[in-house]
């Protein structure tokens, strides 16, 4: 970009402010370099430069919602585990895990859980701004005290630098009869 600033008196100064949007995602530690040159009519110039280090990290979120409230003893209930990365860097090596109430028995999950488990899913990567979901169907025990709260939780973790784990909880009342 070029600007014509006109005459600048001896000892005078001025400012041109430029605002830009940093492309996202950019890896943490990326160096942004900017430079400026001012040139007079006699083709004499002065230059300056500025470097800025980008700080970015994944920001993980997780939520857990049931498809009915209350649920009948012996019936099925589905929980949707929703996860997202609202950060400024892609997340890698994610793991979603769920813990089920003892009064619930695993029936199925979409997508299927990792081999040998019914409560763990590996997500290889989750780009900045991306999201996903897992639907888990569970069967309620045939005898559960009326009004008992069935508590489940889901957690997301990542090995990405700067990413922190998050946990979501859900309580669903049970109904007899």
N, CA and C atoms as a LAMMPS dump frame, in Angstrom:
ITEM: TIMESTEP
0
ITEM: NUMBER OF ATOMS
531
ITEM: BOX BOUNDS ff ff ff
-5.0000000000000000e+02 5.0000000000000000e+02
-5.0000000000000000e+02 5.0000000000000000e+02
-5.0000000000000000e+02 5.0000000000000000e+02
ITEM: ATOMS id mol type element x y z
1 1 1 N 0.836 -1.188 0
2 1 2 C 0 0 0
3 1 3 C 0.88 1.249 0
4 2 1 N 0.376 2.301 -0.617
5 2 2 C 1.101 3.571 -0.654
6 2 3 C 0.142 4.691 -0.292
7 3 1 N 0.672 5.692 0.431
8 3 2 C -0.106 6.865 0.791
9 3 3 C 0.693 8.102 0.422
10 4 1 N 0.037 9.088 -0.106
11 4 2 C 0.645 10.385 -0.389
12 4 3 C 0.298 11.277 0.79
13 5 1 N 1.333 11.663 1.569
14 5 2 C 1.046 12.434 2.779
15 5 3 C 1.284 13.933 2.607
16 6 1 N 1.792 14.34 1.463
17 6 2 C 1.985 15.769 1.227
18 6 3 C 3.207 16.306 1.966
19 7 1 N 3.219 17.631 2.172
20 7 2 C 4.361 18.289 2.81
21 7 3 C 4.388 17.975 4.301
22 8 1 N 5.606 17.738 4.801
23 8 2 C 5.81 17.489 6.217
24 8 3 C 6.838 18.507 6.694
25 9 1 N 6.443 19.438 7.565
26 9 2 C 7.372 20.495 7.982
27 9 3 C 8.547 19.926 8.777
28 10 1 N 9.645 20.686 8.818
29 10 2 C 10.817 20.297 9.603
30 10 3 C 10.376 20.081 11.048
31 11 1 N 10.768 18.939 11.614
32 11 2 C 10.391 18.612 12.994
33 11 3 C 8.983 18.045 13.116
34 12 1 N 8.255 17.957 12.017
35 12 2 C 6.883 17.464 12.043
36 12 3 C 6.837 15.942 12.058
37 13 1 N 5.694 15.438 12.361
38 13 2 C 5.504 13.988 12.367
39 13 3 C 4.049 13.685 12.017
40 14 1 N 3.766 12.46 11.803
41 14 2 C 2.406 12.03 11.496
42 14 3 C 2.281 10.541 11.759
43 15 1 N 1.082 10.075 11.687
44 15 2 C 0.805 8.659 11.946
45 15 3 C -0.162 8.136 10.894
46 16 1 N 0.123 6.968 10.399
47 16 2 C -0.806 6.228 9.563
48 16 3 C -1.058 4.921 10.297
49 17 1 N -2.298 4.669 10.638
50 17 2 C -2.637 3.446 11.353
51 17 3 C -3.255 2.46 10.375
52 18 1 N -2.696 1.252 10.348
53 18 2 C -3.185 0.198 9.469
54 18 3 C -3.685 -0.94 10.354
55 19 1 N -4.902 -1.375 10.122
56 19 2 C -5.485 -2.491 10.877
57 19 3 C -5.763 -3.618 9.908
58 20 1 N -5.368 -4.799 10.288
59 20 2 C -5.595 -5.968 9.441
60 20 3 C -6.166 -7.109 10.251
61 21 1 N -6.593 -8.124 9.582
62 21 2 C -7.1 -9.327 10.228
63 21 3 C -6.093 -10.442 10.012
64 22 1 N -5.698 -11.072 11.1
65 22 2 C -4.746 -12.176 11.02
66 22 3 C -5.509 -13.424 10.605
67 23 1 N -5.002 -14.082 9.595
68 23 2 C -5.614 -15.312 9.112
69 23 3 C -5.613 -16.348 10.228
70 24 1 N -6.672 -17.105 10.349
71 24 2 C -6.767 -18.119 11.39
72 24 3 C -7.154 -19.44 10.726
73 25 1 N -6.554 -20.546 11.076
74 25 2 C -5.585 -20.658 12.152
75 25 3 C -4.162 -20.382 11.675
76 26 1 N -3.356 -19.891 12.57
77 26 2 C -1.912 -19.767 12.372
78 26 3 C -1.248 -20.51 13.52
79 27 1 N -0.229 -21.281 13.244
80 27 2 C 0.436 -22.01 14.324
81 27 3 C 0.991 -21.063 15.384
82 28 1 N 0.906 -21.494 16.626
83 28 2 C 1.46 -20.718 17.725
84 28 3 C 2.938 -20.449 17.451
85 29 1 N 3.369 -19.219 17.676
86 29 2 C 4.757 -18.84 17.468
87 29 3 C 5.069 -18.302 16.081
88 30 1 N 4.078 -18.289 15.175
89 30 2 C 4.293 -17.715 13.843
90 30 3 C 4.725 -16.262 13.997
91 31 1 N 5.71 -15.848 13.222
92 31 2 C 6.23 -14.486 13.29
93 31 3 C 5.637 -13.657 12.145
94 32 1 N 4.907 -12.602 12.505
95 32 2 C 4.377 -11.667 11.512
96 32 3 C 5.356 -10.511 11.405
97 33 1 N 5.786 -10.182 10.19
98 33 2 C 6.749 -9.109 9.989
99 33 3 C 6.138 -8.024 9.123
100 34 1 N 6.244 -6.794 9.592
101 34 2 C 5.737 -5.638 8.855
102 34 3 C 6.865 -4.62 8.716
103 35 1 N 6.865 -3.914 7.608
104 35 2 C 7.88 -2.875 7.415
105 35 3 C 7.24 -1.682 6.721
106 36 1 N 7.877 -0.531 6.898
107 36 2 C 7.39 0.7 6.299
108 36 3 C 8.591 1.513 5.822
109 37 1 N 8.404 2.202 4.716
110 37 2 C 9.437 3.094 4.188
111 37 3 C 8.776 4.407 3.826
112 38 1 N 9.432 5.505 4.222
113 38 2 C 8.963 6.828 3.819
114 38 3 C 10.016 7.407 2.887
115 39 1 N 9.563 8.032 1.801
116 39 2 C 10.465 8.556 0.782
117 39 3 C 10.032 9.984 0.462
118 40 1 N 11.026 10.879 0.36
119 40 2 C 10.692 12.277 0.022
120 40 3 C 10.868 12.516 -1.473
121 41 1 N 10.585 13.737 -1.89
122 41 2 C 10.643 14.083 -3.311
123 41 3 C 12.058 13.935 -3.875
124 42 1 N 13.081 14.038 -3.024
125 42 2 C 14.468 13.899 -3.467
126 42 3 C 14.907 12.43 -3.438
127 43 1 N 13.97 11.541 -3.223
128 43 2 C 14.206 10.097 -3.186
129 43 3 C 15.074 9.672 -2.009
130 44 1 N 15.063 10.449 -0.914
131 44 2 C 15.713 10.045 0.339
132 44 3 C 14.661 9.288 1.137
133 45 1 N 15.093 8.23 1.818
134 45 2 C 14.101 7.441 2.543
135 45 3 C 14.58 7.023 3.914
136 46 1 N 13.631 6.608 4.719
137 46 2 C 13.871 6.028 6.042
138 46 3 C 12.926 4.836 6.17
139 47 1 N 13.391 3.803 6.851
140 47 2 C 12.585 2.58 6.993
141 47 3 C 12.52 2.147 8.446
142 48 1 N 11.483 1.403 8.773
143 48 2 C 11.327 0.797 10.096
144 48 3 C 10.6 -0.53 9.908
145 49 1 N 10.771 -1.434 10.863
146 49 2 C 10.062 -2.718 10.795
147 49 3 C 9.617 -3.128 12.19
148 50 1 N 8.632 -3.978 12.229
149 50 2 C 8.083 -4.47 13.495
150 50 3 C 7.727 -5.941 13.31
151 51 1 N 8.1 -6.748 14.285
152 51 2 C 7.749 -8.169 14.261
153 51 3 C 6.795 -8.456 15.42
154 52 1 N 5.817 -9.309 15.166
155 52 2 C 4.844 -9.697 16.184
156 52 3 C 4.734 -11.212 16.187
157 53 1 N 4.796 -11.81 17.377
158 53 2 C 4.676 -13.259 17.514
159 53 3 C 3.206 -13.6 17.753
160 54 1 N 2.686 -14.523 16.967
161 54 2 C 1.294 -14.963 17.101
162 54 3 C 1.177 -15.912 18.291
163 55 1 N 0.175 -15.662 19.112
164 55 2 C -0.158 -16.589 20.195
165 55 3 C -1.496 -17.217 19.837
166 56 1 N -1.495 -18.519 19.645
167 56 2 C -2.732 -19.208 19.307
168 56 3 C -2.772 -20.553 20.007
169 57 1 N -3.982 -21.028 20.214
170 57 2 C -4.179 -22.32 20.86
171 57 3 C -5.589 -22.81 20.567
172 58 1 N -5.783 -24.119 20.606
173 58 2 C -7.137 -24.641 20.487
174 58 3 C -7.934 -24.268 21.737
175 59 1 N -9.215 -24.028 21.579
176 59 2 C -10.118 -23.83 22.714
177 59 3 C -11.213 -24.872 22.564
178 60 1 N -11.132 -25.894 23.398
179 60 2 C -12.068 -27.009 23.293
180 60 3 C -13.281 -26.785 24.171
181 61 1 N -14.426 -27.251 23.688
182 61 2 C -15.664 -27.191 24.463
183 61 3 C -16.399 -28.506 24.264
184 62 1 N -17.199 -28.877 25.268
185 62 2 C -17.977 -30.101 25.18
186 62 3 C -19.3 -29.881 25.901
187 63 1 N -20.361 -30.492 25.378
188 63 2 C -21.687 -30.401 25.989
189 63 3 C -22.34 -31.776 25.914
190 64 1 N -23.273 -32.015 26.827
191 64 2 C -23.946 -33.306 26.916
192 64 3 C -25.432 -33.045 27.105
193 65 1 N -26.269 -33.584 26.203
194 65 2 C -27.714 -33.36 26.277
195 65 3 C -28.45 -34.686 26.099
196 66 1 N -29.56 -34.848 26.839
197 66 2 C -30.368 -36.059 26.696
198 66 3 C -31.553 -35.797 25.779
199 67 1 N -32.158 -36.881 25.279
200 67 2 C -33.287 -36.716 24.354
201 67 3 C -34.641 -36.765 25.049
202 68 1 N -34.676 -37.016 26.361
203 68 2 C -35.954 -36.996 27.089
204 68 3 C -35.719 -36.792 28.574
205 69 1 N -36.677 -36.178 29.184
206 69 2 C -36.67 -35.895 30.628
207 69 3 C -38.093 -35.965 31.117
208 70 1 N -38.495 -36.827 31.948
209 70 2 C -37.734 -37.936 32.542
210 70 3 C -37.688 -39.134 31.599
211 71 1 N -36.997 -40.181 32.051
212 71 2 C -36.91 -41.424 31.292
213 71 3 C -37.502 -42.532 32.163
214 72 1 N -38.197 -43.462 31.532
215 72 2 C -38.837 -44.561 32.267
216 72 3 C -37.83 -45.66 32.566
217 73 1 N -37.999 -46.306 33.734
218 73 2 C -37.18 -47.461 34.086
219 73 3 C -37.34 -48.506 33
220 74 1 N -36.255 -49.139 32.575
221 74 2 C -36.273 -50.14 31.521
222 74 3 C -36.247 -49.564 30.117
223 75 1 N -36.421 -48.245 29.977
224 75 2 C -36.442 -47.61 28.664
225 75 3 C -35.058 -47.207 28.192
226 76 1 N -35.016 -46.77 26.949
227 76 2 C -33.757 -46.289 26.381
228 76 3 C -33.73 -44.768 26.402
229 77 1 N -32.536 -44.235 26.529
230 77 2 C -32.31 -42.793 26.469
231 77 3 C -31.057 -42.555 25.637
232 78 1 N -31.09 -41.523 24.825
233 78 2 C -29.914 -41.172 24.014
234 78 3 C -29.34 -39.854 24.503
235 79 1 N -28.03 -39.827 24.576
236 79 2 C -27.299 -38.622 24.944
237 79 3 C -26.479 -38.189 23.742
238 80 1 N -26.506 -36.902 23.449
239 80 2 C -25.662 -36.355 22.391
240 80 3 C -24.499 -35.63 23.039
241 81 1 N -23.305 -36.07 22.695
242 81 2 C -22.079 -35.415 23.142
243 81 3 C -21.654 -34.509 22
244 82 1 N -21.686 -33.209 22.22
245 82 2 C -21.274 -32.239 21.2
246 82 3 C -19.939 -31.646 21.619
247 83 1 N -18.989 -31.607 20.701
248 83 2 C -17.674 -31.037 21.008
249 83 3 C -17.273 -30.064 19.909
250 84 1 N -16.423 -29.095 20.269
251 84 2 C -16.013 -28.081 19.288
252 84 3 C -14.653 -27.507 19.649
253 85 1 N -14.06 -26.855 18.655
254 85 2 C -12.81 -26.12 18.832
255 85 3 C -13.078 -24.684 18.393
256 86 1 N -13.266 -23.791 19.349
257 86 2 C -13.536 -22.386 19.035
258 86 3 C -12.261 -21.557 19.1
259 87 1 N -11.117 -22.217 19.196
260 87 2 C -9.842 -21.522 19.312
261 87 3 C -9.292 -21.044 17.982
262 88 1 N -8.032 -20.658 18.014
263 88 2 C -7.359 -20.083 16.853
264 88 3 C -6.291 -21.01 16.277
265 89 1 N -6.278 -22.25 16.741
266 89 2 C -5.32 -23.222 16.221
267 89 3 C -6.006 -24.582 16.151
268 90 1 N -5.638 -25.381 15.18
269 90 2 C -6.194 -26.718 15.057
270 90 3 C -5.77 -27.568 16.251
271 91 1 N -6.646 -28.469 16.68
272 91 2 C -6.344 -29.387 17.782
273 91 3 C -6.061 -30.769 17.203
274 92 1 N -5.125 -31.474 17.815
275 92 2 C -4.77 -32.815 17.342
276 92 3 C -4.855 -33.807 18.495
277 93 1 N -4.929 -35.071 18.13
278 93 2 C -4.931 -36.181 19.089
279 93 3 C -5.949 -35.952 20.206
280 94 1 N -7.205 -35.797 19.814
281 94 2 C -8.269 -35.586 20.794
282 94 3 C -8.833 -36.916 21.257
283 95 1 N -9.32 -36.901 22.468
284 95 2 C -9.975 -38.08 23.029
285 95 3 C -11.231 -37.612 23.751
286 96 1 N -12.356 -38.207 23.392
287 96 2 C -13.621 -37.951 24.066
288 96 3 C -13.939 -39.191 24.883
289 97 1 N -14.231 -39.007 26.169
290 97 2 C -14.591 -40.13 27.025
291 97 3 C -15.907 -39.814 27.721
292 98 1 N -16.653 -40.865 28.022
293 98 2 C -17.925 -40.719 28.721
294 98 3 C -17.925 -41.624 29.945
295 99 1 N -18.608 -41.176 30.992
296 99 2 C -18.81 -41.985 32.194
297 99 3 C -20.314 -42.086 32.399
298 100 1 N -20.811 -43.321 32.507
299 100 2 C -22.249 -43.559 32.586
300 100 3 C -22.686 -43.849 34.022
301 101 1 N -23.889 -43.423 34.351
302 101 2 C -24.494 -43.722 35.641
303 101 3 C -24.572 -45.245 35.812
304 102 1 N -24.373 -45.763 37.029
305 102 2 C -24.42 -47.216 37.239
306 102 3 C -25.782 -47.843 36.908
307 103 1 N -26.843 -47.036 36.837
308 103 2 C -28.172 -47.554 36.497
309 103 3 C -28.414 -47.587 34.992
310 104 1 N -27.378 -47.353 34.205
311 104 2 C -27.493 -47.339 32.757
312 104 3 C -26.582 -48.395 32.148
313 105 1 N -27.06 -49.029 31.067
314 105 2 C -26.282 -50.035 30.355
315 105 3 C -26.114 -49.56 28.915
316 106 1 N -24.902 -49.632 28.422
317 106 2 C -24.589 -49.212 27.056
318 106 3 C -25.337 -50.083 26.055
319 107 1 N -25.942 -49.432 25.028
320 107 2 C -26.633 -50.137 23.945
321 107 3 C -25.864 -49.949 22.632
322 108 1 N -25.615 -48.684 22.232
323 108 2 C -24.911 -48.407 20.976
324 108 3 C -24.432 -46.953 20.969
325 109 1 N -23.543 -46.659 20.022
326 109 2 C -23.056 -45.288 19.84
327 109 3 C -22.805 -45.044 18.364
328 110 1 N -23.054 -43.81 17.945
329 110 2 C -22.776 -43.38 16.577
330 110 3 C -21.96 -42.097 16.647
331 111 1 N -20.727 -42.094 16.164
332 111 2 C -19.964 -43.219 15.624
333 111 3 C -19.625 -44.218 16.728
334 112 1 N -19.24 -45.434 16.333
335 112 2 C -18.887 -46.438 17.338
336 112 3 C -17.698 -45.992 18.186
337 113 1 N -17.683 -46.445 19.43
338 113 2 C -16.556 -46.154 20.328
339 113 3 C -15.312 -46.895 19.842
340 114 1 N -14.156 -46.498 20.391
341 114 2 C -12.905 -47.183 20.068
342 114 3 C -13.045 -48.677 20.346
343 115 1 N -12.331 -49.495 19.595
344 115 2 C -12.368 -50.952 19.77
345 115 3 C -12.072 -51.314 21.223
346 116 1 N -12.891 -52.209 21.766
347 116 2 C -12.682 -52.679 23.132
348 116 3 C -13.264 -51.78 24.206
349 117 1 N -13.919 -50.672 23.807
350 117 2 C -14.52 -49.772 24.79
351 117 3 C -15.952 -49.457 24.375
352 118 1 N -16.709 -48.899 25.293
353 118 2 C -18.029 -48.381 24.949
354 118 3 C -18.155 -46.922 25.375
355 119 1 N -17.006 -46.326 25.735
356 119 2 C -17.067 -44.96 26.256
357 119 3 C -15.871 -44.089 25.878
358 120 1 N -15.151 -44.432 24.815
359 120 2 C -13.991 -43.625 24.414
360 120 3 C -13.933 -43.528 22.892
361 121 1 N -13.678 -42.308 22.409
362 121 2 C -13.59 -42.045 20.976
363 121 3 C -12.329 -41.237 20.71
364 122 1 N -11.598 -41.596 19.66
365 122 2 C -10.421 -40.845 19.248
366 122 3 C -10.809 -39.969 18.06
367 123 1 N -10.471 -38.69 18.161
368 123 2 C -10.673 -37.75 17.059
369 123 3 C -9.272 -37.292 16.66
370 124 1 N -8.825 -37.652 15.464
371 124 2 C -7.447 -37.362 15.061
372 124 3 C -7.139 -35.876 15.07
373 125 1 N -8.053 -35.062 14.537
374 125 2 C -7.831 -33.614 14.531
375 125 3 C -9.174 -32.904 14.488
376 126 1 N -9.183 -31.671 14.99
377 126 2 C -10.376 -30.838 14.981
378 126 3 C -9.913 -29.428 14.65
379 127 1 N -10.211 -28.993 13.427
380 127 2 C -9.769 -27.679 12.98
381 127 3 C -10.408 -26.573 13.797
382 128 1 N -9.75 -25.433 13.839
383 128 2 C -10.313 -24.254 14.493
384 128 3 C -11.658 -23.955 13.847
385 129 1 N -12.685 -23.764 14.661
386 129 2 C -14.025 -23.473 14.166
387 129 3 C -14.85 -24.708 13.846
388 130 1 N -14.283 -25.896 13.977
389 130 2 C -15.004 -27.122 13.638
390 130 3 C -15.66 -27.733 14.872
391 131 1 N -16.602 -28.644 14.62
392 131 2 C -17.302 -29.317 15.711
393 131 3 C -17.682 -30.723 15.275
394 132 1 N -18.13 -31.508 16.225
395 132 2 C -18.583 -32.858 15.943
396 132 3 C -19.523 -33.321 17.034
397 133 1 N -20.107 -34.505 16.836
398 133 2 C -21.006 -35.035 17.855
399 133 3 C -20.978 -36.554 17.858
400 134 1 N -21.37 -37.095 19
401 134 2 C -21.463 -38.533 19.22
402 134 3 C -22.813 -38.757 19.889
403 135 1 N -23.574 -39.737 19.41
404 135 2 C -24.844 -40.073 20.04
405 135 3 C -24.696 -41.441 20.698
406 136 1 N -24.953 -41.475 22.013
407 136 2 C -24.834 -42.698 22.793
408 136 3 C -26.227 -43.087 23.279
409 137 1 N -26.624 -44.332 23.039
410 137 2 C -27.913 -44.831 23.521
411 137 3 C -27.656 -45.805 24.661
412 138 1 N -28.383 -45.595 25.755
413 138 2 C -28.228 -46.402 26.958
414 138 3 C -29.59 -46.916 27.401
415 139 1 N -29.606 -48.054 28.106
416 139 2 C -30.843 -48.609 28.653
417 139 3 C -30.827 -48.397 30.162
418 140 1 N -31.974 -47.912 30.677
419 140 2 C -32.135 -47.681 32.111
420 140 3 C -32.446 -49.015 32.785
421 141 1 N -31.894 -49.23 33.97
422 141 2 C -32.186 -50.449 34.737
423 141 3 C -33.696 -50.584 34.917
424 142 1 N -34.176 -51.824 35.041
425 142 2 C -35.62 -52.043 35.145
426 142 3 C -36.184 -51.583 36.487
427 143 1 N -35.355 -51.522 37.505
428 143 2 C -35.799 -51.019 38.804
429 143 3 C -34.875 -49.873 39.207
430 144 1 N -35.451 -48.682 39.238
431 144 2 C -34.732 -47.472 39.639
432 144 3 C -35.706 -46.673 40.495
433 145 1 N -35.284 -46.145 41.632
434 145 2 C -36.205 -45.348 42.451
435 145 3 C -36.803 -44.199 41.638
436 146 1 N -38.113 -44.008 41.758
437 146 2 C -38.789 -42.918 41.059
438 146 3 C -38.129 -41.592 41.429
439 147 1 N -37.779 -40.792 40.429
440 147 2 C -37.154 -39.49 40.661
441 147 3 C -35.643 -39.536 40.809
442 148 1 N -35.061 -40.739 40.796
443 148 2 C -33.6 -40.84 40.89
444 148 3 C -32.982 -40.058 39.727
445 149 1 N -31.89 -39.389 39.985
446 149 2 C -31.193 -38.629 38.941
447 149 3 C -30.08 -39.497 38.369
448 150 1 N -30.171 -39.754 37.068
449 150 2 C -29.146 -40.522 36.357
450 150 3 C -28.108 -39.526 35.853
451 151 1 N -26.901 -39.621 36.372
452 151 2 C -25.869 -38.632 36.064
453 151 3 C -24.806 -39.231 35.152
454 152 1 N -24.547 -38.54 34.061
455 152 2 C -23.53 -38.942 33.094
456 152 3 C -22.59 -37.768 32.87
457 153 1 N -21.406 -38.072 32.39
458 153 2 C -20.489 -36.992 32.044
459 153 3 C -19.66 -37.369 30.834
460 154 1 N -19.17 -36.34 30.145
461 154 2 C -18.301 -36.525 28.986
462 154 3 C -17.134 -35.554 29.128
463 155 1 N -15.979 -35.977 28.651
464 155 2 C -14.776 -35.148 28.743
465 155 3 C -14.047 -35.171 27.412
466 156 1 N -13.422 -34.04 27.07
467 156 2 C -12.59 -33.967 25.876
468 156 3 C -11.198 -33.521 26.29
469 157 1 N -10.19 -34.203 25.745
470 157 2 C -8.798 -33.847 26.004
471 157 3 C -8.042 -33.838 24.681
472 158 1 N -6.905 -33.151 24.662
473 158 2 C -6.071 -33.083 23.467
474 158 3 C -4.616 -32.979 23.887
475 159 1 N -3.737 -33.504 23.047
476 159 2 C -2.308 -33.366 23.312
477 159 3 C -1.754 -32.084 22.707
478 160 1 N -2.594 -31.296 22.017
479 160 2 C -2.136 -30.043 21.41
480 160 3 C -1.655 -29.079 22.487
481 161 1 N -0.573 -28.387 22.194
482 161 2 C -0.029 -27.397 23.117
483 161 3 C -1.061 -26.306 23.381
484 162 1 N -1.289 -26.007 24.642
485 162 2 C -2.211 -24.939 25.017
486 162 3 C -3.65 -25.38 25.149
487 163 1 N -3.987 -26.594 24.72
488 163 2 C -5.37 -27.08 24.828
489 163 3 C -5.613 -27.608 26.227
490 164 1 N -6.765 -27.3 26.794
491 164 2 C -7.098 -27.818 28.108
492 164 3 C -8.3 -28.741 27.993
493 165 1 N -8.431 -29.652 28.949
494 165 2 C -9.557 -30.59 28.919
495 165 3 C -10.793 -29.917 29.503
496 166 1 N -11.959 -30.391 29.069
497 166 2 C -13.227 -29.86 29.554
498 166 3 C -14.178 -31.015 29.807
499 167 1 N -15.057 -30.843 30.796
500 167 2 C -16.011 -31.876 31.177
501 167 3 C -17.422 -31.308 31.156
502 168 1 N -18.38 -32.111 30.69
503 168 2 C -19.802 -31.747 30.714
504 168 3 C -20.541 -32.81 31.515
505 169 1 N -21.572 -32.389 32.264
506 169 2 C -22.375 -33.312 33.051
507 169 3 C -23.846 -33.14 32.7
508 170 1 N -24.602 -34.243 32.861
509 170 2 C -26.038 -34.199 32.612
510 170 3 C -26.736 -35.077 33.625
511 171 1 N -27.829 -34.597 34.199
512 171 2 C -28.643 -35.377 35.121
513 171 3 C -30.045 -35.525 34.572
514 172 1 N -30.53 -36.774 34.464
515 172 2 C -31.86 -37.057 33.933
516 172 3 C -32.674 -37.762 35.02
517 173 1 N -33.863 -37.246 35.362
518 173 2 C -34.682 -37.935 36.348
519 173 3 C -35.268 -39.247 35.787
520 174 1 N -35.316 -40.269 36.627
521 174 2 C -35.92 -41.548 36.241
522 174 3 C -37.349 -41.606 36.774
523 175 1 N -38.197 -42.366 36.075
524 175 2 C -39.595 -42.492 36.5
525 175 3 C -39.95 -43.97 36.463
526 176 1 N -40.544 -44.457 37.544
527 176 2 C -41.017 -45.844 37.602
528 176 3 C -42.408 -45.92 37.03
529 177 1 N -42.685 -47.032 36.343
530 177 2 C -44.057 -47.27 35.869
531 177 3 C -44.318 -46.587 34.659
